[in-house]
Amino acid sequence: MQEYASASVQDGFAASISTFSAILDWLGQDQNAMTHAEIEDRLDLDGRALLRQMYQDRLDVCAERERRLNEVVDAGGARRGTAEPGRERALVTVFGGVMVARIAYRARDLPDLHPADAVLNLPVETHSHGLRRLAAIEATRGSYTDAATAIARTTGVTIGKRQLEALTARAATDIAGFYATRTVAACPDTTVLAMTYDGKGVVMRPDALRPGTAKARASRKLTGRLSRGEKRCRKRMAEVAAVYDLTPVPRTAADIMPDQRDQTRPAPSAHAKWLTASVTDDAATVIAAGFAEATRRDPDHHRPWIALVDGNTHQIERIHAEARDHHVTVPILIDFVHVVEYLWKAAWCFHAEGDRTAETWVRGHARQILHGRAGIVAAAIRRKATYHGLDPGQRKAADTAAAYLLAKKPYLDYPTALAAGWPIATGVIEGACRYLVKDRMDITGARWGLDGAESVLRLRALIANGDLDEYWEYHLKQEHQRIHTTRYLDGLTPTR
């Protein structure tokens, strides 16, 4: 190694060369008594030590080459005329801990400035950006305990749970800004732009519940258990939005409810999915974010826009409001599977549990709804309940289904949707709720604080969108602007 290195490199990286030579000496010894696994473990440990030493040597070389400036001026115009070389700070990297030496520029009663920190874009905290990124990835995969274990196994660096939570929160700082400024490639006007919204409960600490939920929790009748009809009141709703493109696939009611399974036609498939989720923002804010993403994709409204929901009235109202604000027509469709569930509940008013004729009854009415006859189906259900002389308790599910069909009739225009090739189910958002929220946030025993839950949800959505690499470049630039550039006059950071 030494014969290929210049004299200056040998001087600056003498410790690295020595460490590397020691590894080579060890490898050259007779290792017949060691298994391949033992050699692998030793190289992993020694290799990590070599990389840490190389990192340290590089920082030391940078410190030696740092040129002293006559003065440094902060953002307020105050000058730092005294320079103190060799000021050190710790930095924990993916290779281990190192020390960063640089010149500190001082003035009485003013905080010190370190221009070299701006050149290196050092973070405020001790842990490096590399560890921050690794923390963001691992903390979104599993529990914080598992994340700390994974990081220690990969890097040899031990991070406490609170430190890991702070790194994860810091990593998510610029996600909203990133998506607000991101450009999206244009799609053909023939593709459909679909939006879909839903919510999923997250178990929260008592101090992180919404006021109404916290009040209901505090008003429990018993302290040791729930009374009949009471809810646990320990969850806060995470609002989820998905925006995606799809190529229309025209279908008919027979394709949705065929006589035989092999007669179904493939549904339109989603591509270029974009997800977002928030436990701090309400449904109105998340729906507005969905419309903002749709606008980025189709700013001139050349493409058809549609929205799919599960029937939540507030969501429907907010979609109408956003559509008015954006001056765009957005047909709203209620998930057909959700509608069929109402039919099944009504079916048990007229059929015994497990009666196969109930399936025939449900399929017949479902086909009628697909043909746009929801009002007729609602009337038929009520007539049947009256014909059989059911009392109010016995016919409750039937009346509920009929009322639902009549109330949601404007959003059950399945004939138009099928003819246009649109989806009529909310599988995309159902899957997103399960993946983004349930799979991570609903780990057994987990109770979330507001900031931690929000950071993890936003990072999981970012990673699911495939935007982590692009976002990280943006995030590091924003960090440099916040921490370093804004500290100097006119935003100018002195260079070496």
Residue pairs with C-beta under 8 A, 6 or more apart in sequence:
1 17
1 20
1 21
2 10
2 17
5 13
5 17
10 17
12 57
12 60
12 61
12 64
13 54
13 57
13 58
13 61
14 57
15 53
15 56
15 57
16 50
16 53
16 54
16 57
19 46
19 49
19 50
19 53
20 50
22 46
23 43
23 46
23 47
23 50
26 42
26 46
31 39
34 42
45 156
48 95
48 96
48 155
48 156
49 96
51 95
52 93
52 95
52 96
52 97
52 98
55 93
55 95
55 98
56 98
56 99
59 98
59 99
59 100
59 101
60 101
62 116
62 119
62 120
62 496
63 86
63 100
63 101
63 102
63 116
65 496
66 85
66 102
66 103
66 116
66 496
67 496
68 83
68 85
68 103
69 83
69 103
69 105
69 115
69 494
70 81
71 79
71 80
71 81
71 105
72 79
72 80
72 105
72 113
72 115
72 488
72 494
73 79
73 80
73 488
73 489
74 80
74 110
74 113
74 487
74 488
74 489
75 486
75 487
75 488
75 489
75 491
77 489
78 107
78 110
79 107
80 105
80 106
80 107
80 110
80 112
80 113
81 105
81 107
82 105
82 106
82 107
83 103
83 104
83 105
83 106
84 103
84 104
84 105
84 106
84 112
85 101
85 103
85 104
86 101
86 103
87 101
87 102
87 103
87 104
87 112
87 114
88 99
88 100
88 101
89 99
89 100
89 122
90 97
90 98
90 99
90 100
90 126
91 97
91 98
91 99
91 100
91 122
91 126
91 127
91 128
92 98
92 126
92 127
92 128
92 131
92 157
93 128
93 130
93 131
93 157
94 128
94 130
94 131
94 134
94 154
94 155
94 157
95 155
96 155
96 156
96 157
97 157
100 116
100 117
100 120
100 122
102 114
102 115
102 116
102 117
103 114
103 115
103 116
104 112
104 113
104 114
105 112
105 113
105 114
105 115
106 112
113 487
113 488
115 488
115 493
115 494
115 495
116 496
117 484
118 480
118 484
118 485
118 487
118 488
118 493
118 494
119 493
119 495
119 496
121 129
121 476
121 479
121 480
121 483
121 484
122 483
123 129
123 132
123 170
123 479
123 483
124 483
125 166
125 167
125 170
127 135
127 159
127 163
127 167
129 476
129 479
131 151
131 155
131 157
131 159
131 167
132 167
132 170
132 171
133 171
133 472
134 151
134 154
134 155
135 147
135 151
135 159
135 164
135 167
135 168
135 171
136 167
136 168
136 171
136 172
136 459
137 463
137 468
138 146
138 147
138 148
138 150
138 151
139 147
139 164
139 165
139 167
139 168
139 456
139 459
140 168
140 440
140 456
140 459
140 460
140 463
141 147
141 150
141 440
142 150
142 440
142 443
143 443
143 446
144 161
144 164
144 165
145 161
147 164
148 158
148 159
148 160
148 161
148 164
151 157
151 159
151 164
152 158
152 159
159 167
165 452
165 455
168 452
168 455
168 456
168 459
169 451
169 452
169 455
171 455
171 459
171 475
172 454
172 455
172 456
172 458
172 459
172 462
173 475
173 478
174 471
174 474
174 475
174 478
175 458
175 459
175 462
175 471
176 458
177 474
177 478
178 467
178 470
178 471
178 474
178 475
179 276
179 289
179 292
179 293
180 292
181 474
182 296
182 467
182 470
183 296
184 293
184 296
184 297
186 297
187 193
187 245
187 272
187 297
187 298
187 303
189 302
189 303
190 247
190 248
190 303
191 245
191 246
191 247
191 248
191 303
192 245
192 246
192 247
192 248
192 268
192 303
192 304
192 305
192 306
192 420
192 421
192 422
193 243
193 244
193 245
193 294
193 297
193 298
193 303
193 304
193 305
193 306
194 243
194 244
194 245
194 246
194 270
194 305
194 306
194 307
194 308
194 422
194 423
194 428
195 241
195 242
195 243
195 290
195 291
195 294
195 305
195 306
195 307
195 308
195 319
195 330
196 241
196 242
196 307
196 308
196 309
196 426
196 428
196 429
197 239
197 240
197 241
197 242
197 283
197 286
197 287
197 290
197 307
197 309
197 312
197 315
197 319
197 429
198 240
198 309
198 310
198 312
198 426
198 429
198 430
198 432
198 433
199 237
199 238
199 239
199 240
199 283
199 312
199 433
200 237
200 238
200 240
200 433
200 434
200 437
200 438
200 441
201 235
201 236
201 237
201 238
202 235
202 236
202 237
202 238
202 279
202 437
202 441
202 442
202 448
202 453
203 234
203 235
203 441
203 442
203 446
203 447
203 448
204 234
204 235
204 236
204 279
204 447
204 448
204 449
204 450
204 453
205 447
205 448
205 449
206 214
206 217
206 234
207 449
208 236
208 448
208 449
208 450
208 453
209 217
209 233
209 234
209 236
210 236
210 237
213 233
213 234
213 235
213 236
214 233
216 231
216 233
217 232
217 233
217 234
220 226
220 227
220 230
220 233
221 227
221 230
226 232
234 447
236 279
236 453
237 279
238 277
238 278
238 279
238 436
238 437
238 441
238 453
238 457
239 277
239 278
239 279
239 281
239 282
239 283
239 285
239 286
239 287
240 275
240 276
240 277
240 286
240 429
240 432
240 433
240 436
240 437
241 275
241 276
241 277
241 286
241 287
241 289
241 290
241 293
241 429
242 273
242 274
242 275
242 290
242 428
242 429
242 432
243 273
243 274
243 290
243 293
243 294
243 297
244 270
244 271
244 272
244 273
244 274
244 428
245 270
245 271
245 272
245 297
246 268
246 269
246 270
246 271
246 422
246 423
247 268
247 269
247 421
248 268
248 420
248 421
248 422
249 265
249 266
249 267
249 268
249 421
250 418
250 419
250 420
250 421
251 265
251 267
251 418
251 421
252 418
253 367
253 370
253 371
253 414
253 415
253 418
254 263
255 263
255 264
255 265
255 418
256 264
256 336
256 370
256 414
256 418
256 424
257 363
257 366
257 367
257 370
258 264
267 423
267 425
268 421
268 422
268 423
270 423
270 428
273 428
273 464
273 465
274 293
274 465
275 432
275 436
275 461
275 464
275 465
276 286
276 289
276 290
276 293
276 458
276 461
277 286
277 432
277 436
277 437
277 457
277 458
277 460
277 461
278 285
278 286
278 454
278 457
278 458
279 448
279 450
279 453
279 454
279 457
280 450
280 454
281 289
283 312
283 314
283 315
283 318
284 318
284 321
287 315
287 318
287 319
287 322
288 318
288 322
291 322
291 323
291 325
291 326
294 305
295 326
297 303
298 305
301 326
301 327
301 328
304 420
304 422
305 323
305 328
305 329
305 330
305 331
306 330
306 331
306 332
306 333
306 417
306 422
307 319
307 330
307 331
307 332
307 333
308 332
308 333
308 334
308 335
308 423
308 424
308 425
308 426
308 428
308 429
309 315
309 316
309 319
309 332
309 333
309 334
309 335
309 411
309 426
310 334
310 335
310 338
310 426
311 334
311 335
311 338
311 339
311 404
311 408
311 411
316 332
316 411
319 330
319 332
320 330
320 332
322 330
323 329
323 330
331 413
331 416
331 417
332 410
332 411
333 411
333 412
333 413
333 414
333 417
333 422
333 423
333 424
334 408
334 411
334 412
335 424
335 425
335 426
336 366
336 369
336 370
336 414
336 424
336 425
337 425
337 426
338 426
339 366
339 369
339 404
339 405
339 408
339 412
340 362
340 366
342 400
342 401
342 404
342 405
343 362
343 365
343 366
343 401
344 358
344 362
345 397
345 400
345 401
346 381
346 397
346 398
346 400
346 401
346 402
347 358
347 361
347 362
348 358
348 397
349 385
349 390
349 394
349 395
349 396
349 397
349 398
350 358
350 361
350 384
350 385
350 388
350 398
351 357
351 358
351 361
365 377
365 380
365 381
368 374
368 376
368 377
369 377
369 405
369 412
369 414
370 414
370 415
370 418
371 414
371 415
372 412
372 413
372 414
372 415
374 405
374 406
374 408
374 409
374 412
375 405
375 406
375 409
377 405
378 401
378 402
378 403
378 405
378 406
379 402
381 398
381 401
381 402
381 405
382 398
382 399
382 402
384 398
385 394
385 395
385 398
385 399
390 398
405 412
414 424
417 423
417 424
418 424
432 464
435 460
435 464
436 457
436 460
436 461
436 464
437 457
440 456
440 460
441 448
441 453
441 456
441 457
462 468
462 471
484 493
485 491
485 493
488 494
